[in-house]
Amino acid sequence: MRTLVQRVTSAKVEVAGKITGQIGPGMAVLVGVTHSDTEKDAQYLAEKCVNLRIYDDDHGVMNRSLLETGGAVLAVSQFTLYGETVKGRRPFYGAAARPEAAKPLYEKFVEYVKSYGVQVECGVFQAEMQLEIHNDGPVTLMLESPVK
């Protein structure tokens, strides 16, 4: 499982012109699932995201977590995180899990983040979405669950 985490001042996602999720300060998290992922991967990455020290402390050092700042999460499923681009010009998405396997793990990730008391807003799984992300810093990190 992979997540692309962006520290944001605000973020929102729209589907068919309607806002399905919107947050103020916090993080936008794009979530990708591969074939071998399990619920443990979702749990691991949720814990990693909420405790990731990417927010400034009183000295301007990135030393505080989402839990410490009270920020929110905008979580959006993103199969393209598993796009392979080594050959040719068209990405190959064979490493991305099929929707029937990916959706429950994406939903578990969201549940685990919520279990920490974090406000979570979401996109719509498998929908065409438009994201508006105001990256703060910019701070963007790719997180992966441990290799099995």
Backbone as ProteinMPNN parsed JSONL, in Angstrom:
{"seq_chain_A": "MRTLVQRVTSAKVEVAGKITGQIGPGMAVLVGVTHSDTEKDAQYLAEKCVNLRIYDDDHGVMNRSLLETGGAVLAVSQFTLYGETVKGRRPFYGAAARPEAAKPLYEKFVEYVKSYGVQVECGVFQAEMQLEIHNDGPVTLMLESPVK", "coords_chain_A": {"N_chain_A": [[0.857, -1.173, 0.0], [0.468, 2.22, -0.723], [0.845, 5.666, 0.126], [0.494, 9.002, -0.818], [1.378, 11.787, 0.729], [0.437, 15.051, 1.463], [1.149, 18.038, 3.044], [-1.214, 20.422, 3.843], [-2.81, 23.654, 3.505], [-5.412, 23.851, 2.889], [-7.871, 21.748, 1.301], [-9.881, 20.191, -1.234], [-12.31, 18.011, -2.731], [-14.12, 17.3, -5.64], [-16.933, 15.811, -7.227], [-18.574, 15.4, -10.171], [-19.171, 18.147, -10.138], [-19.984, 18.588, -7.519], [-19.048, 19.13, -4.158], [-17.462, 16.655, -2.365], [-15.803, 16.274, -0.286], [-14.006, 18.299, 1.996], [-11.43, 20.137, 3.55], [-9.715, 22.128, 6.029], [-6.639, 23.222, 7.37], [-4.267, 20.564, 7.381], [-3.799, 17.341, 6.055], [-3.627, 16.129, 2.727], [-4.257, 12.99, 1.497], [-3.388, 10.681, -0.779], [-4.321, 7.492, -1.726], [-3.098, 4.381, -2.578], [-3.516, 0.982, -3.59], [-2.12, -2.262, -3.721], [-1.85, -5.678, -5.02], [-1.001, -7.51, -2.98], [-1.649, -6.355, -0.57], [-2.967, -5.994, 2.773], [-5.28, -5.711, 5.552], [-3.593, -5.027, 7.61], [-1.666, -3.451, 6.372], [-3.137, -1.165, 5.77], [-3.709, -0.311, 8.356], [-1.103, 0.157, 9.339], [-0.222, 2.286, 7.649], [-2.128, 4.262, 8.211], [-1.566, 4.821, 10.898], [1.043, 5.739, 10.593], [0.642, 8.039, 9.01], [-0.937, 9.784, 10.689], [0.821, 10.256, 12.735], [3.057, 11.329, 11.597], [5.669, 13.583, 11.599], [5.411, 16.483, 10.394], [4.717, 19.065, 10.747], [5.277, 22.392, 11.832], [6.956, 23.218, 14.89], [7.134, 25.423, 17.764], [9.545, 26.567, 17.165], [9.852, 26.596, 14.49], [10.548, 24.181, 13.378], [9.98, 21.108, 11.753], [8.326, 19.203, 13.685], [6.007, 18.338, 14.782], [2.999, 16.41, 14.852], [0.058, 15.424, 12.942], [-1.861, 14.691, 14.791], [-1.091, 16.233, 16.956], [-1.506, 18.801, 16.034], [-4.148, 18.961, 15.443], [-5.206, 18.799, 12.906], [-7.016, 17.959, 9.837], [-7.881, 15.253, 7.547], [-7.927, 14.723, 4.084], [-8.855, 12.125, 2.271], [-8.203, 10.266, -0.602], [-8.821, 7.831, -3.003], [-6.391, 6.362, -5.158], [-5.417, 4.815, -7.726], [-3.437, 5.234, -9.584], [-1.041, 5.608, -8.292], [0.319, 3.299, -8.422], [1.205, 3.152, -11.004], [3.328, 2.119, -13.583], [6.121, 3.283, -15.319], [8.39, 2.671, -16.737], [8.787, 1.422, -19.239], [8.001, 2.459, -22.515], [5.487, 4.986, -23.255], [3.066, 5.03, -22.133], [1.512, 4.648, -19.062], [1.558, 1.633, -17.104], [-0.73, -0.201, -15.274], [-0.76, -2.591, -13.892], [0.134, -3.365, -11.354], [-1.611, -2.229, -9.595], [-4.269, -2.9, -7.366], [-7.332, -4.619, -8.098], [-10.557, -3.017, -8.239], [-12.486, -4.297, -6.508], [-10.898, -5.435, -4.549], [-9.343, -3.301, -3.714], [-11.048, -1.229, -2.768], [-12.236, -2.021, -0.178], [-9.891, -1.967, 1.397], [-9.001, 0.656, 1.151], [-11.163, 1.879, 2.432], [-10.801, 0.779, 4.984], [-8.385, 2.004, 5.677], [-9.301, 4.66, 5.93], [-11.103, 4.308, 8.081], [-9.288, 3.574, 10.121], [-7.738, 5.928, 10.354], [-9.725, 7.676, 11.259], [-10.176, 6.481, 13.719], [-8.296, 7.539, 15.376], [-9.35, 9.865, 16.154], [-9.358, 11.826, 14.273], [-10.646, 14.165, 11.956], [-11.981, 13.108, 8.941], [-12.344, 13.544, 5.527], [-13.611, 12.543, 2.328], [-13.019, 11.392, -1.068], [-14.811, 9.957, -3.857], [-14.863, 6.604, -4.36], [-13.508, 5.236, -7.267], [-14.517, 7.201, -8.921], [-14.521, 9.927, -11.301], [-12.657, 12.576, -10.334], [-12.101, 15.93, -9.196], [-9.494, 17.573, -7.749], [-8.584, 20.035, -5.417], [-5.816, 21.221, -4.11], [-4.028, 22.826, -1.69], [-0.962, 22.925, -1.234], [1.204, 23.036, 1.48], [4.166, 24.472, 2.081], [6.254, 23.642, -0.066], [5.253, 20.459, 1.217], [5.593, 17.166, 0.585], [5.272, 13.717, 0.72], [6.046, 10.309, 0.007], [4.707, 7.425, 1.279], [5.118, 4.027, 2.182], [3.797, 0.819, 2.919], [5.458, -1.771, 4.774], [7.602, -3.954, 2.866], [6.527, -7.142, 1.886]], "CA_chain_A": [[0.0, 0.0, 0.0], [1.2, 3.486, -0.811], [0.123, 6.922, 0.285], [1.188, 10.24, -1.125], [0.903, 12.699, 1.759], [0.771, 16.458, 1.251], [0.73, 18.969, 4.084], [-2.031, 21.406, 3.143], [-3.546, 24.69, 4.225], [-6.793, 23.455, 2.616], [-8.017, 20.836, 0.166], [-11.249, 19.722, -1.458], [-12.514, 17.11, -3.851], [-15.441, 17.421, -6.25], [-17.373, 14.786, -8.167], [-19.703, 15.922, -10.963], [-19.456, 19.513, -9.725], [-20.398, 18.661, -6.117], [-17.977, 18.879, -3.193], [-17.69, 15.452, -1.557], [-14.926, 16.379, 0.875], [-13.289, 19.574, 2.072], [-10.772, 20.348, 4.841], [-8.802, 23.252, 6.218], [-5.278, 22.734, 7.591], [-4.106, 19.132, 7.634], [-3.084, 16.656, 4.983], [-4.291, 15.404, 1.653], [-3.621, 11.677, 1.408], [-3.78, 9.863, -1.916], [-4.134, 6.119, -1.249], [-3.031, 3.357, -3.608], [-3.513, -0.381, -3.069], [-1.61, -3.279, -4.636], [-2.443, -7.004, -4.871], [-0.62, -8.233, -1.76], [-1.982, -5.572, 0.619], [-3.936, -6.522, 3.728], [-5.75, -4.734, 6.524], [-2.427, -4.586, 8.39], [-1.035, -2.364, 5.62], [-3.98, 0.016, 5.977], [-3.495, 0.113, 9.743], [0.263, 0.681, 9.43], [-0.123, 3.595, 6.999], [-2.956, 5.22, 8.95], [-0.777, 5.206, 12.079], [2.187, 6.502, 10.094], [0.17, 9.354, 8.568], [-1.374, 10.667, 11.769], [1.96, 10.545, 13.62], [4.157, 11.873, 10.802], [6.043, 14.904, 12.127], [5.642, 17.378, 9.26], [4.185, 20.382, 11.092], [6.25, 23.176, 12.587], [6.793, 23.501, 16.312], [7.293, 26.847, 18.075], [10.852, 27.021, 16.675], [9.864, 26.483, 13.036], [11.1, 22.88, 13.002], [8.938, 20.107, 11.538], [8.469, 18.347, 14.849], [4.681, 18.058, 15.317], [2.196, 15.516, 14.016], [-1.332, 15.784, 12.691], [-2.565, 14.542, 16.063], [-0.728, 17.353, 17.825], [-1.99, 20.07, 15.479], [-5.6, 18.927, 15.305], [-5.575, 18.918, 11.496], [-7.929, 16.989, 9.225], [-7.354, 14.482, 6.418], [-8.72, 14.485, 2.885], [-8.369, 10.851, 1.738], [-8.697, 10.025, -1.957], [-8.256, 6.629, -3.619], [-5.539, 6.786, -6.281], [-4.757, 3.636, -8.281], [-2.288, 5.617, -10.416], [0.207, 5.545, -7.512], [0.992, 2.069, -8.837], [1.511, 3.206, -12.426], [4.723, 1.853, -13.943], [6.429, 4.086, -16.5], [9.741, 2.355, -17.212], [8.739, 1.137, -20.671], [7.03, 3.174, -23.329], [4.975, 6.302, -22.838], [1.761, 4.85, -21.5], [1.676, 3.938, -17.788], [0.976, 0.299, -16.932], [-1.305, -0.219, -13.932], [-0.913, -3.986, -13.473], [0.428, -3.544, -9.926], [-2.73, -1.702, -8.81], [-5.286, -3.904, -7.053], [-8.646, -4.457, -8.723], [-11.445, -2.25, -7.364], [-13.144, -5.101, -5.477], [-9.928, -5.651, -3.473], [-8.798, -2.014, -3.265], [-12.028, -0.402, -2.052], [-12.308, -2.32, 1.252], [-8.66, -1.55, 2.087], [-9.07, 2.12, 1.218], [-12.131, 2.184, 3.484], [-10.157, 0.441, 6.265], [-7.446, 3.088, 5.947], [-10.105, 5.791, 6.415], [-11.579, 3.943, 9.428], [-8.17, 3.629, 11.064], [-7.41, 7.334, 10.602], [-10.807, 8.192, 12.107], [-10.077, 5.901, 15.063], [-7.398, 8.409, 16.152], [-10.087, 11.09, 16.45], [-9.079, 12.784, 13.196], [-11.715, 14.401, 10.984], [-11.598, 12.617, 7.614], [-13.246, 13.776, 4.396], [-13.199, 11.593, 1.294], [-13.502, 11.433, -2.434], [-15.723, 8.861, -4.161], [-14.063, 5.538, -4.942], [-13.651, 4.935, -8.699], [-15.163, 8.3, -9.64], [-13.688, 10.992, -11.853], [-12.659, 13.608, -9.303], [-11.254, 17.102, -9.332], [-8.937, 17.92, -6.44], [-7.956, 21.337, -5.223], [-4.916, 21.001, -2.983], [-3.135, 23.942, -1.41], [0.177, 22.302, -0.575], [1.846, 23.954, 2.405], [5.616, 24.248, 2.216], [5.447, 22.438, -0.152], [5.698, 19.221, 1.862], [4.981, 16.007, -0.054], [6.031, 12.511, 1.024], [5.498, 9.026, -0.372], [4.841, 6.423, 2.342], [4.744, 2.681, 1.762], [3.794, -0.193, 3.953], [6.672, -2.61, 4.624], [7.605, -4.979, 1.819], [6.222, -8.461, 2.455]], "C_chain_A": [[0.896, 1.227, 0.0], [0.268, 4.64, -0.497], [1.042, 8.051, -0.131], [0.57, 11.288, -0.207], [1.362, 14.112, 1.43], [0.257, 17.271, 2.434], [0.0, 20.1, 3.376], [-2.568, 22.472, 4.083], [-5.047, 24.467, 4.037], [-6.79, 22.515, 1.416], [-9.491, 20.476, 0.019], [-11.279, 18.817, -2.677], [-13.953, 17.264, -4.315], [-15.677, 16.249, -7.191], [-18.618, 15.339, -8.855], [-20.142, 17.298, -10.477], [-19.907, 19.681, -8.284], [-19.234, 18.326, -5.204], [-18.35, 17.662, -2.361], [-16.825, 15.448, -0.306], [-14.163, 17.679, 0.836], [-12.712, 19.724, 3.471], [-10.022, 21.674, 4.843], [-7.409, 22.69, 6.42], [-5.245, 21.242, 7.932], [-3.295, 18.486, 6.541], [-4.048, 16.043, 3.983], [-3.532, 14.095, 1.507], [-4.219, 10.926, 0.227], [-3.39, 8.431, -1.576], [-4.177, 5.147, -2.418], [-2.879, 1.983, -2.986], [-2.977, -1.315, -4.146], [-2.147, -4.653, -4.223], [-2.172, -7.677, -3.535], [-1.002, -7.498, -0.478], [-3.068, -6.235, 1.46], [-4.386, -5.387, 4.647], [-4.591, -4.202, 7.373], [-1.691, -3.441, 7.694], [-1.814, -1.068, 5.809], [-3.777, 0.577, 7.378], [-2.122, 0.765, 9.909], [0.343, 2.094, 8.849], [-0.995, 4.648, 7.672], [-2.176, 5.732, 10.166], [0.401, 6.084, 11.672], [1.757, 7.921, 9.711], [-0.157, 10.27, 9.744], [-0.247, 11.049, 12.72], [3.165, 11.135, 12.901], [4.453, 13.313, 11.231], [6.443, 15.831, 10.973], [5.106, 18.783, 9.504], [5.161, 21.093, 12.025], [5.898, 23.273, 14.065], [7.007, 24.998, 16.526], [8.606, 27.439, 17.568], [10.967, 26.903, 15.155], [10.461, 25.188, 12.528], [9.944, 21.897, 12.824], [9.076, 19.027, 12.613], [7.12, 17.991, 15.468], [3.888, 17.212, 14.319], [0.797, 16.082, 13.795], [-2.139, 15.698, 13.989], [-2.298, 15.72, 16.99], [-1.301, 18.683, 17.328], [-3.509, 20.12, 15.357], [-6.073, 19.071, 13.873], [-6.486, 17.799, 11.028], [-7.231, 16.278, 8.069], [-8.39, 14.466, 5.3], [-8.12, 13.238, 2.242], [-9.033, 10.565, 0.399], [-8.024, 8.771, -2.505], [-7.523, 7.025, -4.899], [-4.778, 5.578, -6.834], [-3.514, 4.002, -9.086], [-0.982, 5.697, -9.628], [0.99, 4.284, -7.842], [1.219, 2.013, -10.349], [2.999, 2.996, -12.662], [5.01, 2.547, -15.273], [7.809, 3.8, -17.084], [9.763, 2.155, -18.719], [7.686, 1.993, -21.343], [6.596, 4.505, -22.731], [3.624, 6.215, -22.148], [1.96, 4.089, -20.195], [0.951, 2.597, -17.789], [0.519, 0.189, -15.481], [-1.519, -1.634, -13.402], [-0.648, -4.22, -11.993], [-0.687, -3.002, -9.034], [-3.759, -2.809, -8.592], [-6.578, -3.591, -7.793], [-9.571, -3.732, -7.733], [-12.084, -3.057, -6.229], [-12.204, -5.438, -4.31], [-9.46, -4.332, -2.88], [-9.783, -1.222, -2.407], [-12.122, -0.745, -0.565], [-11.058, -1.886, 2.019], [-8.557, -0.038, 2.175], [-10.018, 2.524, 2.356], [-11.574, 1.861, 4.868], [-9.153, 1.52, 6.649], [-8.194, 4.282, 6.547], [-10.604, 5.515, 7.835], [-10.469, 4.061, 10.463], [-7.766, 5.064, 11.369], [-8.46, 7.949, 11.522], [-10.689, 7.69, 13.545], [-9.132, 6.696, 15.963], [-8.088, 9.722, 16.521], [-9.881, 12.184, 15.425], [-10.315, 12.924, 12.31], [-11.204, 13.947, 9.618], [-12.721, 12.925, 6.627], [-12.724, 12.92, 3.246], [-13.682, 11.991, -0.098], [-14.495, 10.299, -2.611], [-14.922, 7.808, -4.909], [-14.475, 5.297, -6.389], [-14.361, 6.026, -9.485], [-14.116, 9.195, -10.278], [-13.78, 12.156, -10.87], [-11.768, 14.769, -9.702], [-10.812, 17.476, -7.912], [-8.363, 19.322, -6.485], [-7.136, 21.203, -3.947], [-3.998, 22.204, -2.85], [-1.999, 23.419, -0.54], [0.918, 23.352, 0.234], [3.314, 23.598, 2.524], [6.379, 24.474, 0.922], [6.093, 21.263, 0.586], [4.893, 18.088, 1.242], [5.87, 14.793, 0.189], [5.292, 11.271, 0.542], [5.76, 8.054, 0.779], [4.404, 5.085, 1.786], [4.716, 1.766, 2.95], [5.009, -1.096, 3.724], [6.505, -3.667, 3.538], [7.401, -6.334, 2.475], [7.178, -9.5, 1.935]], "O_chain_A": [[1.945, 1.254, 0.644], [-0.924, 4.606, -0.805], [2.234, 8.043, 0.178], [-0.603, 11.636, -0.342], [2.539, 14.34, 1.151], [-0.922, 17.202, 2.781], [0.521, 20.676, 2.421], [-2.757, 22.242, 5.278], [-5.853, 24.835, 4.892], [-5.847, 22.487, 0.626], [-10.246, 20.455, 0.991], [-10.394, 18.856, -3.532], [-14.879, 17.347, -3.508], [-14.763, 15.762, -7.856], [-19.593, 15.701, -8.197], [-21.337, 17.587, -10.411], [-20.189, 20.801, -7.858], [-18.513, 17.356, -5.439], [-19.407, 17.626, -1.732], [-17.092, 14.696, 0.632], [-13.721, 18.117, -0.226], [-13.398, 19.475, 4.462], [-9.739, 22.253, 3.794], [-7.02, 21.762, 5.71], [-6.088, 20.737, 8.674], [-2.246, 18.991, 6.14], [-5.11, 15.524, 4.327], [-2.306, 14.091, 1.405], [-5.4, 10.579, 0.228], [-2.252, 8.178, -1.18], [-5.16, 5.091, -3.156], [-2.196, 1.827, -1.974], [-3.32, -1.192, -5.322], [-2.819, -4.778, -3.199], [-3.052, -8.358, -3.009], [-0.701, -7.987, 0.611], [-3.951, -6.927, 0.953], [-3.924, -4.252, 4.527], [-4.616, -3.049, 7.805], [-1.152, -2.557, 8.36], [-1.225, -0.002, 5.988], [-3.686, 1.791, 7.564], [-2.001, 1.809, 10.55], [0.904, 2.993, 9.473], [-0.624, 5.821, 7.696], [-2.137, 6.935, 10.425], [0.711, 7.066, 12.348], [2.435, 8.891, 10.052], [0.301, 11.412, 9.785], [-0.344, 12.049, 13.431], [4.187, 11.411, 13.529], [3.559, 14.159, 11.219], [7.616, 15.954, 10.621], [5.044, 19.598, 8.583], [5.784, 20.475, 12.888], [4.733, 23.392, 14.446], [7.056, 25.758, 15.559], [8.771, 28.658, 17.541], [12.048, 27.087, 14.596], [10.845, 25.102, 11.361], [9.031, 21.857, 13.649], [9.839, 18.072, 12.466], [7.073, 17.41, 16.552], [4.088, 17.298, 13.107], [0.415, 17.089, 14.39], [-2.998, 16.54, 14.247], [-3.186, 16.151, 17.725], [-1.549, 19.588, 18.125], [-4.088, 21.193, 15.187], [-7.228, 19.429, 13.641], [-6.698, 16.816, 11.737], [-6.131, 16.656, 7.666], [-9.575, 14.228, 5.537], [-7.004, 13.284, 1.725], [-10.257, 10.611, 0.273], [-6.799, 8.658, -2.476], [-7.97, 7.906, -5.633], [-3.63, 5.341, -6.458], [-2.624, 3.167, -9.254], [0.083, 5.84, -10.228], [2.189, 4.206, -7.574], [1.406, 0.931, -10.907], [3.831, 3.628, -12.01], [4.245, 2.42, -16.23], [8.338, 4.61, -17.846], [10.654, 2.66, -19.402], [6.608, 2.22, -20.793], [7.239, 5.061, -21.841], [3.106, 7.211, -21.643], [2.519, 2.993, -20.208], [-0.115, 2.444, -18.386], [1.294, 0.455, -14.563], [-2.379, -1.847, -12.547], [-1.16, -5.186, -11.427], [-0.708, -3.286, -7.837], [-4.081, -3.56, -9.512], [-6.876, -2.431, -8.078], [-9.378, -3.829, -6.521], [-12.211, -2.556, -5.112], [-12.67, -5.7, -3.202], [-9.206, -4.247, -1.678], [-9.383, -0.607, -1.419], [-12.092, 0.171, 0.256], [-11.16, -1.477, 3.176], [-8.072, 0.492, 3.175], [-9.699, 3.412, 3.146], [-11.843, 2.586, 5.826], [-9.076, 1.911, 7.814], [-7.765, 4.845, 7.554], [-10.536, 6.392, 8.696], [-10.684, 4.587, 11.555], [-7.479, 5.392, 12.52], [-8.118, 8.664, 12.463], [-11.062, 8.396, 14.482], [-9.165, 6.54, 17.184], [-7.473, 10.595, 17.134], [-10.197, 13.346, 15.681], [-10.952, 11.932, 11.956], [-10.124, 14.351, 9.189], [-13.886, 12.607, 6.865], [-11.535, 12.605, 3.192], [-14.6, 12.792, -0.272], [-14.973, 9.734, -1.627], [-14.363, 8.086, -5.97], [-15.662, 5.17, -6.69], [-14.77, 5.788, -10.621], [-12.962, 9.22, -9.85], [-14.871, 12.662, -10.608], [-10.804, 14.605, -10.45], [-11.629, 17.667, -7.012], [-7.741, 19.731, -7.464], [-7.681, 21.086, -2.85], [-3.279, 22.556, -3.785], [-2.051, 23.457, 0.689], [1.224, 24.432, -0.271], [3.657, 22.524, 3.02], [7.112, 25.459, 0.834], [7.313, 21.099, 0.578], [3.668, 18.049, 1.355], [7.067, 14.824, -0.096], [4.069, 11.185, 0.651], [6.903, 7.882, 1.203], [3.445, 5.002, 1.018], [5.51, 1.91, 3.88], [5.526, -1.174, 2.609], [5.416, -4.198, 3.324], [8.022, -6.641, 3.493], [7.077, -10.67, 2.302]]}, "name": "protein", "num_of_chains": 1, "seq": "MRTLVQRVTSAKVEVAGKITGQIGPGMAVLVGVTHSDTEKDAQYLAEKCVNLRIYDDDHGVMNRSLLETGGAVLAVSQFTLYGETVKGRRPFYGAAARPEAAKPLYEKFVEYVKSYGVQVECGVFQAEMQLEIHNDGPVTLMLESPVK"}
